[in-house]
Amino acid sequence: MTSATTLEKHRTRQKALGRSRVEVQIARGDVALVRRVIAALNDPRQGEETRRILLTRFGQPHATGLKALLASAPLEGIDLERVRDLNRDIDL
């Protein structure tokens, strides 16, 4: 069996398990950290908690339209009130 065939079979098995291959380029100092995060995601005892922590910090809202996107936007501290001036002159 050639190594190419072995690699193809391995990738086919991984795909069947719902796994994807990801290649990233990171700073050398972060390599150990990223490996620990990956190990935690793959650990049945830590996976859910790790995923929840990461999604809380880095997850993006899954807005399905403009209304949902606006509803999920962090609007604390933004003044959304406007003064209604119905007596202004309009030059048409």
MMTF fields as JSON, N, C-alpha, C and O atoms, coordinates in Angstrom:
{
  "mmtfVersion": "1.0.0",
  "mmtfProducer": "UNKNOWN",
  "numBonds": 367,
  "numAtoms": 368,
  "numGroups": 92,
  "numChains": 1,
  "numModels": 1,
  "chainsPerModel": [1],
  "groupsPerChain": [92],
  "chainIdList": ["A"],
  "bondAtomList": [4, 2, 8, 6, 12, 10, 16, 14, 20, 18, 24, 22, 28, 26, 32, 30, 36, 34, 40, 38, 44, 42, 48, 46, 52, 50, 56, 54, 60, 58, 64, 62, 68, 66, 72, 70, 76, 74, 80, 78, 84, 82, 88, 86, 92, 90, 96, 94, 100, 98, 104, 102, 108, 106, 112, 110, 116, 114, 120, 118, 124, 122, 128, 126, 132, 130, 136, 134, 140, 138, 144, 142, 148, 146, 152, 150, 156, 154, 160, 158, 164, 162, 168, 166, 172, 170, 176, 174, 180, 178, 184, 182, 188, 186, 192, 190, 196, 194, 200, 198, 204, 202, 208, 206, 212, 210, 216, 214, 220, 218, 224, 222, 228, 226, 232, 230, 236, 234, 240, 238, 244, 242, 248, 246, 252, 250, 256, 254, 260, 258, 264, 262, 268, 266, 272, 270, 276, 274, 280, 278, 284, 282, 288, 286, 292, 290, 296, 294, 300, 298, 304, 302, 308, 306, 312, 310, 316, 314, 320, 318, 324, 322, 328, 326, 332, 330, 336, 334, 340, 338, 344, 342, 348, 346, 352, 350, 356, 354, 360, 358, 364, 362],
  "bondOrderList": [1, 1, 1, 1, 1, 1, 1, 1, 1, 1, 1, 1, 1, 1, 1, 1, 1, 1, 1, 1, 1, 1, 1, 1, 1, 1, 1, 1, 1, 1, 1, 1, 1, 1, 1, 1, 1, 1, 1, 1, 1, 1, 1, 1, 1, 1, 1, 1, 1, 1, 1, 1, 1, 1, 1, 1, 1, 1, 1, 1, 1, 1, 1, 1, 1, 1, 1, 1, 1, 1, 1, 1, 1, 1, 1, 1, 1, 1, 1, 1, 1, 1, 1, 1, 1, 1, 1, 1, 1, 1, 1],
  "groupList": [{"groupName": "MET", "atomNameList": ["N", "CA", "C", "O"], "elementList": ["N", "C", "C", "O"], "formalChargeList": [0, 0, 0, 0], "bondAtomList": [1, 0, 2, 1, 3, 2], "bondOrderList": [1, 1, 2], "singleLetterCode": "M", "chemCompType": "L-PEPTIDE LINKING"}, {"groupName": "THR", "atomNameList": ["N", "CA", "C", "O"], "elementList": ["N", "C", "C", "O"], "formalChargeList": [0, 0, 0, 0], "bondAtomList": [1, 0, 2, 1, 3, 2], "bondOrderList": [1, 1, 2], "singleLetterCode": "T", "chemCompType": "L-PEPTIDE LINKING"}, {"groupName": "SER", "atomNameList": ["N", "CA", "C", "O"], "elementList": ["N", "C", "C", "O"], "formalChargeList": [0, 0, 0, 0], "bondAtomList": [1, 0, 2, 1, 3, 2], "bondOrderList": [1, 1, 2], "singleLetterCode": "S", "chemCompType": "L-PEPTIDE LINKING"}, {"groupName": "ALA", "atomNameList": ["N", "CA", "C", "O"], "elementList": ["N", "C", "C", "O"], "formalChargeList": [0, 0, 0, 0], "bondAtomList": [1, 0, 2, 1, 3, 2], "bondOrderList": [1, 1, 2], "singleLetterCode": "A", "chemCompType": "L-PEPTIDE LINKING"}, {"groupName": "LEU", "atomNameList": ["N", "CA", "C", "O"], "elementList": ["N", "C", "C", "O"], "formalChargeList": [0, 0, 0, 0], "bondAtomList": [1, 0, 2, 1, 3, 2], "bondOrderList": [1, 1, 2], "singleLetterCode": "L", "chemCompType": "L-PEPTIDE LINKING"}, {"groupName": "GLU", "atomNameList": ["N", "CA", "C", "O"], "elementList": ["N", "C", "C", "O"], "formalChargeList": [0, 0, 0, 0], "bondAtomList": [1, 0, 2, 1, 3, 2], "bondOrderList": [1, 1, 2], "singleLetterCode": "E", "chemCompType": "L-PEPTIDE LINKING"}, {"groupName": "LYS", "atomNameList": ["N", "CA", "C", "O"], "elementList": ["N", "C", "C", "O"], "formalChargeList": [0, 0, 0, 0], "bondAtomList": [1, 0, 2, 1, 3, 2], "bondOrderList": [1, 1, 2], "singleLetterCode": "K", "chemCompType": "L-PEPTIDE LINKING"}, {"groupName": "HIS", "atomNameList": ["N", "CA", "C", "O"], "elementList": ["N", "C", "C", "O"], "formalChargeList": [0, 0, 0, 0], "bondAtomList": [1, 0, 2, 1, 3, 2], "bondOrderList": [1, 1, 2], "singleLetterCode": "H", "chemCompType": "L-PEPTIDE LINKING"}, {"groupName": "ARG", "atomNameList": ["N", "CA", "C", "O"], "elementList": ["N", "C", "C", "O"], "formalChargeList": [0, 0, 0, 0], "bondAtomList": [1, 0, 2, 1, 3, 2], "bondOrderList": [1, 1, 2], "singleLetterCode": "R", "chemCompType": "L-PEPTIDE LINKING"}, {"groupName": "GLN", "atomNameList": ["N", "CA", "C", "O"], "elementList": ["N", "C", "C", "O"], "formalChargeList": [0, 0, 0, 0], "bondAtomList": [1, 0, 2, 1, 3, 2], "bondOrderList": [1, 1, 2], "singleLetterCode": "Q", "chemCompType": "L-PEPTIDE LINKING"}, {"groupName": "GLY", "atomNameList": ["N", "CA", "C", "O"], "elementList": ["N", "C", "C", "O"], "formalChargeList": [0, 0, 0, 0], "bondAtomList": [1, 0, 2, 1, 3, 2], "bondOrderList": [1, 1, 2], "singleLetterCode": "G", "chemCompType": "PEPTIDE LINKING"}, {"groupName": "VAL", "atomNameList": ["N", "CA", "C", "O"], "elementList": ["N", "C", "C", "O"], "formalChargeList": [0, 0, 0, 0], "bondAtomList": [1, 0, 2, 1, 3, 2], "bondOrderList": [1, 1, 2], "singleLetterCode": "V", "chemCompType": "L-PEPTIDE LINKING"}, {"groupName": "ILE", "atomNameList": ["N", "CA", "C", "O"], "elementList": ["N", "C", "C", "O"], "formalChargeList": [0, 0, 0, 0], "bondAtomList": [1, 0, 2, 1, 3, 2], "bondOrderList": [1, 1, 2], "singleLetterCode": "I", "chemCompType": "L-PEPTIDE LINKING"}, {"groupName": "ASP", "atomNameList": ["N", "CA", "C", "O"], "elementList": ["N", "C", "C", "O"], "formalChargeList": [0, 0, 0, 0], "bondAtomList": [1, 0, 2, 1, 3, 2], "bondOrderList": [1, 1, 2], "singleLetterCode": "D", "chemCompType": "L-PEPTIDE LINKING"}, {"groupName": "ASN", "atomNameList": ["N", "CA", "C", "O"], "elementList": ["N", "C", "C", "O"], "formalChargeList": [0, 0, 0, 0], "bondAtomList": [1, 0, 2, 1, 3, 2], "bondOrderList": [1, 1, 2], "singleLetterCode": "N", "chemCompType": "L-PEPTIDE LINKING"}, {"groupName": "PRO", "atomNameList": ["N", "CA", "C", "O"], "elementList": ["N", "C", "C", "O"], "formalChargeList": [0, 0, 0, 0], "bondAtomList": [1, 0, 2, 1, 3, 2], "bondOrderList": [1, 1, 2], "singleLetterCode": "P", "chemCompType": "L-PEPTIDE LINKING"}, {"groupName": "PHE", "atomNameList": ["N", "CA", "C", "O"], "elementList": ["N", "C", "C", "O"], "formalChargeList": [0, 0, 0, 0], "bondAtomList": [1, 0, 2, 1, 3, 2], "bondOrderList": [1, 1, 2], "singleLetterCode": "F", "chemCompType": "L-PEPTIDE LINKING"}],
  "groupTypeList": [0, 1, 2, 3, 1, 1, 4, 5, 6, 7, 8, 1, 8, 9, 6, 3, 4, 10, 8, 2, 8, 11, 5, 11, 9, 12, 3, 8, 10, 13, 11, 3, 4, 11, 8, 8, 11, 12, 3, 3, 4, 14, 13, 15, 8, 9, 10, 5, 5, 1, 8, 8, 12, 4, 4, 1, 8, 16, 10, 9, 15, 7, 3, 1, 10, 4, 6, 3, 4, 4, 3, 2, 3, 15, 4, 5, 10, 12, 13, 4, 5, 8, 11, 8, 13, 4, 14, 8, 13, 12, 13, 4],
  "groupIdList": [1, 2, 3, 4, 5, 6, 7, 8, 9, 10, 11, 12, 13, 14, 15, 16, 17, 18, 19, 20, 21, 22, 23, 24, 25, 26, 27, 28, 29, 30, 31, 32, 33, 34, 35, 36, 37, 38, 39, 40, 41, 42, 43, 44, 45, 46, 47, 48, 49, 50, 51, 52, 53, 54, 55, 56, 57, 58, 59, 60, 61, 62, 63, 64, 65, 66, 67, 68, 69, 70, 71, 72, 73, 74, 75, 76, 77, 78, 79, 80, 81, 82, 83, 84, 85, 86, 87, 88, 89, 90, 91, 92],
  "secStructList": [7, 7, 2, 2, 2, 2, 2, 2, 2, 2, 2, 2, 2, 2, 2, 2, 6, 6, 7, 7, 7, 7, 7, 7, 7, 7, 7, 4, 4, 4, 2, 2, 2, 2, 2, 2, 2, 2, 2, 2, 2, 2, 7, 6, 6, 6, 2, 2, 2, 2, 2, 2, 2, 2, 2, 2, 2, 2, 7, 7, 7, 7, 7, 7, 1, 2, 2, 2, 2, 2, 2, 2, 1, 7, 7, 6, 6, 7, 7, 7, 7, 7, 7, 7, 7, 6, 6, 7, 7, 7, 7, 7],
  "xCoordList": [0.857, 0.0, 0.898, 1.813, 0.65, 1.467, 1.019, -0.097, 1.913, 1.569, 0.455, -0.325, 0.36, -0.72, -2.064, -3.032, -2.134, -3.373, -3.724, -4.889, -2.724, -2.95, -3.477, -4.406, -2.883, -3.322, -4.753, -5.561, -5.065, -6.423, -7.441, -8.515, -7.108, -8.017, -8.195, -9.303, -7.106, -7.183, -8.102, -8.964, -7.917, -8.747, -10.209, -11.104, -10.453, -11.823, -12.484, -13.642, -11.73, -12.27, -12.555, -13.592, -11.638, -11.829, -13.053, -13.822, -13.225, -14.385, -15.675, -16.665, -15.664, -16.842, -17.173, -18.33, -16.168, -16.381, -16.803, -17.016, -16.921, -17.341, -16.2, -16.432, -14.997, -13.825, -13.347, -13.487, -12.783, -12.223, -10.782, -10.412, -9.989, -8.592, -8.492, -9.056, -7.774, -7.606, -6.122, -5.437, -5.644, -4.251, -4.253, -4.931, -3.5, -3.422, -1.967, -1.091, -1.727, -0.398, -0.529, -1.296, 0.226, 0.155, 1.555, 2.538, 1.628, 2.917, 3.469, 2.722, 4.761, 5.42, 5.067, 4.923, 4.93, 4.616, 3.218, 2.936, 2.332, 0.952, 0.712, -0.393, 1.709, 1.541, 1.046, 0.076, 1.692, 1.294, -0.127, -0.894, -0.478, -1.829, -2.875, -3.88, -2.649, -3.612, -3.74, -4.839, -2.64, -2.696, -3.502, -4.241, -3.369, -4.154, -5.641, -6.482, -5.973, -7.375, -7.948, -9.063, -7.193, -7.647, -7.837, -8.825, -6.884, -7.002, -8.241, -8.939, -8.514, -9.691, -10.976, -11.928, -11.021, -12.205, -12.433, -13.576, -11.359, -11.476, -11.683, -12.001, -11.511, -11.673, -13.158, -13.79, -13.727, -15.158, -15.544, -16.683, -14.626, -14.951, -14.874, -15.56, -14.063, -13.865, -14.484, -14.629, -14.845, -15.268, -16.412, -16.321, -17.484, -18.659, -18.352, -18.729, -17.669, -17.336, -16.394, -16.583, -15.394, -14.448, -15.17, -14.944, -16.036, -16.8, -17.681, -17.763, -18.344, -19.214, -18.407, -18.837, -17.236, -16.378, -15.94, -15.996, -15.507, -15.05, -16.185, -16.0, -17.352, -18.49, -18.963, -19.38, -18.899, -19.294, -18.377, -18.826, -17.102, -16.133, -15.984, -15.865, -15.988, -15.665, -16.77, -16.636, -17.866, -18.95, -19.619, -19.665, -20.126, -20.826, -22.308, -22.695, -23.131, -24.568, -24.943, -24.353, -25.921, -26.383, -27.64, -28.718, -27.481, -28.615, -29.041, -28.204, -30.359, -30.861, -31.409, -31.949, -31.289, -31.749, -31.369, -30.787, -31.697, -31.337, -31.99, -31.344, -33.254, -33.958, -33.3, -33.101, -32.959, -32.294, -30.9, -30.469, -30.189, -28.864, -28.932, -28.129, -29.874, -30.028, -30.453, -30.001, -31.319, -31.772, -30.64, -30.654, -29.66, -28.554, -27.372, -26.397, -27.442, -26.321, -26.216, -27.23, -24.985, -24.795, -25.009, -24.16, -26.129, -26.48, -26.439, -26.966, -25.826, -25.763, -25.003, -23.95, -25.543, -24.868, -25.086, -24.555, -25.854, -26.128, -27.519, -28.492, -27.609, -28.89, -29.64, -29.219, -30.733, -31.514, -32.762, -33.543, -32.941, -34.094, -33.822, -32.693, -34.859, -34.703, -35.853, -36.962, -35.572, -36.582, -37.434, -36.924, -38.732, -39.651, -40.079, -40.718, -39.719, -40.062, -41.038, -40.637, -42.326, -43.361, -43.691, -44.444, -43.151, -43.481, -42.373, -42.309, -41.516, -40.416, -40.87, -41.741, -40.261, -40.552, -39.756, -38.563, -40.431, -39.779, -39.912, -41.013, -38.787, -38.768, -38.808, -37.826, -39.948, -40.092, -39.926, -40.006],
  "yCoordList": [-1.177, 0.0, 1.233, 1.33, 2.168, 3.381, 4.364, 4.295, 5.275, 6.256, 7.185, 7.665, 7.452, 8.286, 7.612, 8.273, 6.299, 5.56, 5.541, 5.685, 5.365, 5.37, 6.725, 6.803, 7.784, 9.132, 9.373, 9.949, 8.946, 9.111, 8.37, 8.898, 7.163, 6.389, 7.069, 7.132, 7.569, 8.282, 9.498, 9.716, 10.284, 11.478, 11.121, 11.842, 10.02, 9.556, 9.166, 9.503, 8.447, 8.079, 9.317, 9.402, 10.275, 11.495, 12.271, 12.796, 12.338, 13.028, 12.342, 13.004, 11.013, 10.248, 10.492, 10.374, 10.831, 11.141, 12.595, 13.027, 13.349, 14.746, 15.69, 16.786, 15.287, 16.118, 16.825, 16.311, 18.008, 18.783, 19.127, 19.319, 19.198, 19.569, 21.083, 21.683, 21.7, 23.143, 23.445, 22.881, 24.329, 24.748, 26.23, 27.024, 26.591, 27.987, 28.393, 27.555, 29.665, 30.206, 31.14, 32.102, 30.842, 31.624, 31.935, 31.368, 32.831, 33.163, 31.938, 31.17, 31.77, 30.607, 30.476, 29.361, 31.576, 31.535, 31.043, 30.678, 31.026, 30.595, 29.135, 28.629, 28.457, 27.073, 26.169, 25.433, 26.214, 25.346, 25.662, 24.755, 26.943, 27.348, 26.793, 26.234, 26.939, 26.455, 24.935, 24.398, 24.251, 22.796, 22.396, 21.412, 23.149, 22.836, 23.093, 22.331, 24.155, 24.442, 23.312, 22.854, 22.864, 21.769, 20.493, 19.779, 20.214, 19.021, 19.11, 18.115, 20.297, 20.474, 20.28, 19.685, 20.767, 20.588, 19.118, 18.679, 18.362, 16.944, 16.043, 14.865, 16.566, 15.783, 15.719, 16.762, 14.519, 14.398, 15.075, 15.519, 15.164, 15.78, 17.296, 17.967, 17.855, 19.303, 19.961, 21.183, 19.184, 19.732, 20.718, 21.812, 20.352, 21.233, 22.543, 23.613, 22.461, 23.676, 24.564, 25.779, 23.973, 24.746, 25.423, 26.598, 24.672, 25.219, 26.38, 27.404, 26.215, 27.268, 28.53, 29.638, 28.358, 29.508, 30.217, 31.444, 29.456, 30.056, 30.743, 31.831, 30.12, 30.736, 31.998, 32.959, 31.995, 33.185, 34.353, 35.487, 34.062, 35.128, 35.481, 36.657, 34.474, 34.715, 34.373, 34.64, 33.787, 33.401, 34.616, 35.682, 34.454, 35.532, 35.214, 34.051, 36.236, 35.992, 35.399, 35.731, 34.528, 33.888, 34.6, 34.011, 35.879, 36.672, 36.197, 35.923, 36.104, 35.638, 36.772, 36.527, 37.974, 39.124, 40.396, 40.352, 41.531, 42.812, 43.001, 43.478, 42.635, 42.799, 41.965, 42.456, 40.706, 39.85, 40.366, 40.299, 40.879, 41.43, 42.635, 42.749, 43.527, 44.703, 44.308, 44.906, 43.306, 42.853, 42.229, 42.284, 41.637, 40.994, 41.927, 41.538, 43.143, 44.081, 44.604, 44.847, 44.775, 45.339, 46.851, 47.585, 47.309, 48.726, 49.463, 50.571, 48.873, 49.546, 50.86, 50.91, 51.91, 53.196, 54.018, 55.123, 53.505, 54.253, 54.858, 54.151, 56.169, 56.866, 56.696, 57.218, 55.976, 55.715, 56.597, 56.461, 57.481, 58.381, 59.54, 60.02, 59.983, 61.157, 62.109, 61.697, 63.356, 64.39, 64.496, 64.642, 64.421, 64.564, 66.027, 66.566, 66.651, 68.039, 68.072, 68.055, 68.12, 68.07, 69.44, 69.529, 70.498, 71.85, 72.494, 73.721, 71.728, 72.331, 72.652, 71.987, 73.672, 74.06, 73.177, 72.945, 72.693, 71.837, 72.521, 72.852, 72.722, 73.376, 72.312, 71.603, 72.196, 71.24, 71.963, 71.356],
  "zCoordList": [0.0, 0.0, 0.0, 0.817, -0.898, -0.963, 0.094, 0.609, 0.4, 1.429, 0.958, 1.78, -0.358, -0.88, -0.651, -0.274, -0.877, -0.657, 0.83, 1.201, 1.666, 3.108, 3.557, 4.361, 3.037, 3.389, 2.91, 3.639, 1.716, 1.187, 2.051, 2.337, 2.461, 3.315, 4.672, 5.205, 5.214, 6.499, 6.378, 7.229, 5.324, 5.13, 4.889, 5.328, 4.198, 3.968, 5.292, 5.538, 6.148, 7.472, 8.311, 8.969, 8.288, 9.066, 8.584, 9.389, 7.278, 6.71, 7.13, 7.441, 7.138, 7.553, 9.021, 9.423, 9.823, 11.238, 11.452, 12.585, 10.35, 10.464, 10.801, 11.311, 10.528, 10.832, 9.575, 8.466, 9.763, 8.66, 8.981, 10.139, 7.947, 8.098, 7.99, 7.075, 8.923, 8.939, 9.078, 9.93, 8.243, 8.346, 8.683, 8.031, 9.693, 10.107, 10.259, 10.475, 10.146, 10.383, 11.581, 11.555, 12.622, 13.85, 14.337, 13.86, 15.282, 15.878, 16.597, 17.202, 16.524, 17.12, 18.6, 19.102, 19.289, 20.714, 21.027, 22.168, 20.036, 20.251, 19.885, 20.081, 19.363, 18.9, 20.02, 19.835, 21.166, 22.286, 22.741, 23.062, 22.77, 23.179, 22.221, 22.659, 20.929, 19.93, 20.019, 19.889, 20.237, 20.38, 21.609, 21.571, 22.7, 23.898, 23.661, 24.138, 22.933, 22.61, 21.759, 22.006, 20.76, 19.901, 20.716, 20.546, 21.6, 22.441, 23.33, 23.528, 23.864, 24.723, 23.919, 24.423, 22.684, 21.84, 21.513, 21.39, 21.372, 21.033, 22.247, 22.087, 23.439, 24.667, 25.019, 25.186, 25.137, 25.45, 26.762, 26.907, 27.715, 29.004, 28.95, 29.721, 28.064, 28.011, 26.781, 26.745, 25.791, 24.511, 24.58, 24.022, 25.253, 25.31, 26.02, 25.543, 27.156, 27.903, 27.092, 27.035, 26.473, 25.657, 24.502, 24.216, 23.846, 22.717, 23.17, 22.492, 24.33, 24.856, 25.163, 24.843, 25.784, 26.106, 24.829, 24.747, 23.843, 22.592, 21.846, 21.3, 21.819, 21.127, 21.832, 21.185, 23.171, 23.92, 23.586, 23.427, 23.484, 23.233, 21.763, 21.421, 20.88, 19.484, 18.506, 17.312, 18.984, 18.084, 17.482, 18.096, 16.304, 15.632, 15.582, 15.469, 15.666, 15.595, 14.243, 13.215, 14.266, 13.041, 12.564, 12.494, 12.237, 11.784, 10.399, 9.539, 10.194, 8.91, 8.066, 6.987, 8.517, 7.764, 8.487, 9.571, 7.888, 8.479, 9.841, 10.775, 9.965, 11.235, 12.333, 13.444, 12.035, 13.015, 13.34, 14.492, 12.339, 12.566, 13.493, 14.419, 13.256, 14.121, 15.525, 16.501, 15.636, 16.952, 17.752, 18.982, 17.078, 17.783, 18.01, 18.652, 17.498, 17.62, 19.052, 19.705, 19.537, 20.881, 20.829, 20.323, 21.347, 21.248, 22.579, 22.681, 23.604, 24.894, 24.742, 24.106, 25.327, 25.32, 24.063, 23.952, 23.115, 21.895, 22.004, 22.265, 21.803, 21.9, 20.587, 19.555, 20.624, 19.424, 19.316, 18.374, 20.266, 20.238, 19.289, 19.189, 18.596, 17.752, 18.016, 18.357, 17.857, 18.087, 16.834, 15.724, 17.034, 15.9, 15.798, 16.701, 14.691, 14.454, 13.286, 12.123, 13.616, 12.582, 12.003, 11.032, 12.57, 12.13, 11.325, 11.258, 10.722, 9.973, 8.543, 7.982, 7.986, 6.614, 5.659, 5.856, 4.629, 3.653, 2.293, 1.853, 1.65, 0.342, -0.734, -0.951, -1.412, -2.497, -3.773, -4.841]
}
